[in-house]
Amino acid sequence: MKKLINDPDNVISDALQGIAAAHPDRIKVDHENRIIYRTDGPREGKVGLVSGGGSGHEPLHGGFVGVGMLDAACAGEMFTSPVPDQMMAATKAVDGGVGVLHIVKNYTGDVLNFEMAAELAEAEAGTEVRSVVTDDDVAVQDSLFTAGRRGVGVTVLLEKIVGAAAEDGATLDECFNLATRVNEQGATMGMALTSCTVPAAGKPTFELADDEMEIGIGIHGEPGRETKKLAPAKDIAAMLTEPVVSDLGLAEGDTVIAMMNGMGGTPLIELYVMYNEVAALLDAAGIKVERNLVGNYITSLEMAGCSLTLLKVDDEMLRHWDAPVNTPGLRWGV
């Protein structure tokens, strides 16, 4: 195993130091609590957006803190939920007087810890908190980490769309309702060519032969629902696209945002090959891609592979998608 690190025990702390050094114009870091904040917050009268999760999925979530997205992100240990004290501190710090929305991926630790943090923030500071749980992974109904579907790629799209709405002055209820709608109208399917290696563990999380791939993987280095022989990109694209389209009930005339996401170790050239195949399948089905993202947005350390997320969109969602955003991991219109 080769990693660009100093000490496996200090990877997260060192990375947070690096994030702070790289983006002082957009974010600030509470190193004691491992929380990344916007430099211009809190803003009076604006709904605060807080998310977080285990480290190893960068740029999610810390890379999406800034104008037009999150107000704060809590960094947990590698592939491990942040603790309630972190989440409560972030919630209280971003409260602009009109409430805070928690954006929580559906993993048991995340859900329980965010629930506890919300209760503590409401009890101690009187902060009104609403929570939306993303559960868009069509690959599994239950896993080692969840009760129900896992929260994966839709989380990125939701943070952008709802972040823009909050920036525009949407109320807490409006942000919650929009977030719920985004989650309900999006779905994701992922695959892997390799596993990944957690620095402290020093060995791969699962094994694949040179001619094998995993279909239906999550973002914590866990294997998928099926091991298959390696296939051409066009066949893999169909394995990802068909279950997502079916799950959403997409039909001719529908419009979507499509995200072809790298899992951390896949070259961009391969992601574009995959996107081309997905775009061709959607076009043949009469499904129009209004906007797209291609790149690494929610990763699993250095895992080679990709995930496809489709979000069925309307004019309101597209307007918020196109609104200015200025974060380390996503930037346009500014």
Residue pairs with C-beta under 8 A, 6 or more apart in sequence:
1 197
1 202
1 203
3 197
3 199
5 11
5 14
5 199
6 14
8 199
8 200
8 202
9 200
11 55
11 78
11 199
12 34
12 55
12 75
12 77
12 78
13 31
13 34
15 55
15 58
16 29
16 31
16 34
16 36
16 62
16 75
17 29
17 31
19 27
19 29
19 36
19 62
19 63
19 328
20 27
20 28
20 29
20 31
22 328
23 328
24 39
25 39
26 38
26 39
26 65
26 66
26 67
26 326
26 327
26 328
27 36
27 37
27 38
27 39
27 62
27 65
27 66
27 327
27 328
28 36
28 37
28 38
28 39
29 35
29 36
29 37
30 36
30 37
30 89
33 74
33 85
33 86
33 89
33 90
34 74
34 75
34 76
34 82
34 86
35 52
35 72
35 73
35 74
35 75
35 86
35 89
35 90
35 93
36 61
36 62
36 65
36 72
36 73
36 75
37 65
37 71
37 72
37 90
37 93
37 94
38 65
38 66
38 67
38 70
38 71
38 72
38 94
40 67
41 48
41 71
41 72
41 93
41 94
41 96
42 48
42 71
42 93
42 94
42 95
42 96
43 96
44 96
44 97
45 96
45 97
45 98
45 169
46 96
46 98
46 166
46 167
46 169
47 96
47 98
47 99
47 100
47 101
47 166
47 170
47 171
47 172
47 175
48 71
48 72
48 91
48 94
48 95
48 96
48 99
48 100
48 101
48 166
49 69
49 70
49 71
49 72
49 94
49 100
49 101
49 103
49 159
49 162
49 163
49 166
49 175
50 70
50 71
50 72
50 73
50 74
50 87
50 90
50 91
50 94
50 100
50 101
50 102
50 103
51 61
51 64
51 70
51 72
51 73
51 74
51 102
51 103
51 104
51 155
51 159
52 61
52 72
52 73
52 74
52 75
52 76
52 81
52 82
52 86
52 87
52 90
52 110
53 60
53 61
53 74
53 76
53 81
53 82
53 105
53 107
53 110
54 76
54 77
54 78
54 79
54 80
54 81
54 82
54 220
55 75
55 76
55 77
55 78
55 79
56 78
56 79
56 196
56 198
56 220
56 299
56 300
56 301
57 219
57 298
57 299
57 300
58 299
58 329
59 296
59 297
59 299
59 328
59 329
59 330
60 155
60 156
60 297
60 298
60 299
60 329
61 70
61 73
61 74
61 75
61 159
62 73
62 75
62 328
63 327
63 328
63 329
63 330
64 70
64 73
64 156
64 159
64 160
64 163
64 327
64 328
64 329
64 330
65 71
65 72
65 73
65 327
65 328
66 325
66 326
66 327
66 328
67 167
67 324
67 325
67 326
67 327
67 334
68 160
68 163
68 164
68 167
68 323
68 324
68 325
68 326
68 327
68 333
69 159
69 160
69 163
69 325
69 327
69 330
70 103
70 159
70 163
70 327
71 94
72 90
72 91
72 93
72 94
73 90
74 82
74 86
74 87
74 90
75 82
76 82
76 83
76 86
78 198
78 199
78 200
79 198
79 220
79 221
80 109
81 107
81 109
81 110
81 112
81 113
82 110
82 113
83 113
84 113
84 114
84 116
84 117
84 120
85 117
86 117
87 102
87 113
87 114
87 116
87 117
87 118
88 117
88 120
88 121
88 124
91 100
91 102
91 117
91 118
91 121
91 125
91 127
91 129
92 121
92 124
92 125
92 127
94 100
95 121
95 125
95 127
98 128
98 171
98 172
99 127
99 128
99 129
99 130
99 171
99 172
100 121
100 127
100 128
100 129
100 130
100 172
101 129
101 130
101 131
101 132
101 162
101 166
101 172
101 175
101 176
101 179
102 114
102 117
102 118
102 129
102 130
102 131
102 132
103 131
103 132
103 134
103 155
103 158
103 159
103 162
103 179
104 110
104 111
104 114
104 131
104 132
104 133
104 134
104 151
105 133
105 134
105 150
105 151
105 152
105 155
106 133
106 134
106 135
106 146
106 147
106 148
106 149
106 150
106 151
107 145
107 146
107 150
107 151
107 220
108 145
108 146
108 147
109 145
110 151
111 133
114 131
115 131
118 129
118 131
121 127
121 129
122 128
122 129
128 172
130 172
130 173
130 175
130 176
132 158
132 176
132 179
132 180
132 183
133 151
133 183
134 151
134 152
134 154
134 155
134 158
134 183
135 146
135 148
135 149
135 150
135 151
135 183
136 149
136 150
136 151
136 152
136 153
136 154
136 155
136 183
136 186
136 187
136 188
136 309
137 149
137 150
137 151
137 152
137 187
137 188
137 189
137 190
137 218
138 149
138 187
138 188
138 189
138 243
138 244
138 247
139 150
139 189
139 190
139 215
139 216
139 217
139 218
139 224
139 225
139 243
140 146
140 149
140 150
140 216
140 218
140 225
141 148
141 149
142 148
143 150
143 218
143 222
144 222
145 218
145 220
145 222
150 218
150 219
152 188
152 190
152 218
152 219
152 298
152 307
152 309
153 186
153 188
153 190
153 259
153 261
153 297
153 298
153 307
153 308
153 309
154 182
154 183
154 186
154 187
154 188
154 309
154 311
155 298
156 259
156 261
156 293
156 297
156 298
156 309
157 182
157 186
157 257
157 259
157 309
157 311
157 321
158 179
158 182
158 183
158 186
160 320
160 321
160 325
160 330
161 178
161 182
161 317
161 320
161 321
162 175
162 178
162 179
162 182
162 320
163 325
164 319
164 320
164 321
164 323
164 324
164 325
165 174
165 175
165 178
165 320
166 175
167 323
168 320
168 323
170 178
178 316
178 317
178 320
181 317
182 311
182 317
185 248
185 311
185 312
185 313
186 248
186 309
186 310
186 311
186 312
187 244
187 247
187 248
187 309
187 310
188 244
188 307
188 308
188 309
188 310
189 215
189 216
189 239
189 240
189 241
189 243
189 244
189 307
189 308
190 216
190 217
190 218
190 219
190 224
190 240
190 261
190 263
190 305
190 306
190 307
190 308
191 213
191 214
191 215
191 216
191 217
191 224
191 236
191 239
191 240
191 305
191 306
191 307
192 208
192 213
192 214
192 217
192 224
192 263
192 300
192 303
192 304
192 305
193 208
193 213
193 230
193 266
193 304
193 305
194 204
194 208
194 265
194 302
194 303
194 304
194 305
195 204
195 205
195 206
195 207
195 208
195 221
195 223
195 303
196 204
196 205
196 221
196 263
196 264
196 265
196 300
196 301
196 302
196 303
197 203
197 204
197 205
197 301
197 302
198 205
198 221
198 301
205 220
205 221
205 222
205 223
206 214
206 221
206 222
206 223
208 214
208 227
211 229
211 230
212 227
212 228
212 229
212 230
213 227
213 228
213 229
213 230
213 231
213 236
213 305
214 223
214 224
214 226
214 227
214 228
214 305
215 224
215 225
215 226
215 227
215 228
215 239
216 224
216 225
216 226
217 223
217 224
217 263
217 300
217 303
217 305
218 224
218 300
219 263
219 298
219 299
219 300
220 300
221 300
221 301
221 303
228 239
231 239
233 270
233 273
233 274
233 277
234 277
236 274
236 277
237 274
237 277
237 278
237 281
237 308
238 277
238 281
240 278
240 306
240 307
240 308
241 278
241 281
241 282
241 308
242 281
244 308
244 309
244 310
245 282
245 285
245 287
245 310
248 310
248 312
250 256
250 285
250 287
250 310
250 312
251 285
251 286
251 287
252 285
252 286
252 287
253 286
253 287
253 288
254 286
254 287
254 288
254 312
255 287
255 288
255 289
255 290
255 312
255 313
256 282
256 287
256 288
256 289
256 290
256 310
256 311
256 312
256 313
257 289
257 290
257 291
257 292
257 293
257 310
257 311
257 313
257 317
257 318
257 321
258 275
258 278
258 279
258 282
258 289
258 291
258 292
258 293
258 308
258 309
258 310
259 292
259 293
259 294
259 297
259 307
259 308
259 309
259 310
259 311
260 271
260 272
260 274
260 275
260 278
260 292
260 293
260 294
260 295
260 306
260 308
261 271
261 293
261 295
261 296
261 297
261 298
261 299
261 306
261 307
261 308
261 309
262 268
262 271
262 295
262 296
262 297
262 299
262 305
262 306
263 296
263 299
263 300
263 303
263 304
263 305
263 306
263 307
264 296
264 299
264 300
264 301
264 302
264 303
264 304
265 301
265 302
265 303
265 304
265 305
266 304
266 305
266 306
268 294
268 295
270 306
271 294
271 295
271 306
272 294
274 306
274 308
275 292
275 294
278 308
279 289
279 292
282 288
282 289
283 289
290 313
290 318
291 313
291 318
291 321
291 322
297 329
297 330
298 307
311 317
313 321
322 333
323 333
324 332
324 333
324 334
325 331
325 332
325 333
325 334
326 334
